Amino acid sequence: MKYTLTMAAAAFFVIMSAPCYAQSITVTSGTLDEAEAKIAEKAQHLNAKYKITEANIHNRVHMTARLY
């Protein structure tokens, strides 16, 4: 019983602290390809992978990604 409670508590803290390690980055550029290239460059510099979370296109491209 104590082992199960300890494992449940450990899992809870791992799940709750996981978002703390994620980092978001935002770039602006003239095209979608240029914006993604900038995000890829920043992610590579930080030795991280990325997932694009949003992109807006008006006169310029505004793109946000989460690094993990």
C-alpha positions in Angstrom: 0.0 0.0 0.0 2.8 2.4 0.9 4.6 1.6 -2.4 1.4 2.3 -4.4 0.9 5.6 -2.6 4.5 6.6 -3.2 4.3 5.8 -6.9 1.1 7.7 -7.3 2.5 10.7 -5.6 5.7 10.6 -7.8 3.6 10.3 -11.0 1.5 13.2 -9.9 4.5 15.5 -9.4 6.1 14.4 -12.7 2.8 15.2 -14.6 2.4 18.5 -12.8 6.0 19.7 -13.3 6.2 18.7 -17.0 4.8 21.9 -18.4 7.5 23.8 -16.5 10.1 22.4 -18.8 8.4 23.4 -22.0 9.4 26.7 -23.6 7.5 28.7 -26.2 9.2 30.8 -28.9 7.6 33.3 -31.3 9.0 34.6 -34.6 7.8 36.9 -37.4 8.7 36.6 -41.0 7.5 37.3 -44.5 6.5 33.6 -45.4 5.5 30.5 -43.6 8.7 28.7 -44.7 10.9 31.5 -43.4 9.1 31.5 -40.1 9.5 27.8 -39.6 13.1 28.0 -40.6 13.7 30.6 -37.9 11.9 28.3 -35.3 13.9 25.3 -36.5 17.2 27.3 -36.1 16.3 28.4 -32.6 15.3 24.9 -31.6 18.5 23.4 -33.0 20.6 26.1 -31.1 18.9 24.9 -27.9 19.2 21.2 -28.9 15.4 20.8 -28.7 12.6 19.6 -30.9 9.6 21.8 -31.7 5.9 21.7 -32.4 4.2 24.6 -34.1 1.2 25.7 -32.0 -0.1 28.6 -34.0 0.5 30.7 -37.1 -1.2 33.9 -38.2 -0.9 35.4 -41.6 -1.8 39.1 -42.1 0.8 41.3 -43.7 3.5 39.2 -42.1 3.6 35.7 -40.6 3.5 35.4 -36.8 4.3 31.8 -35.6 4.6 30.3 -32.2 6.1 26.9 -31.3 6.6 24.9 -28.1 10.1 23.5 -27.6 10.5 20.2 -25.8 
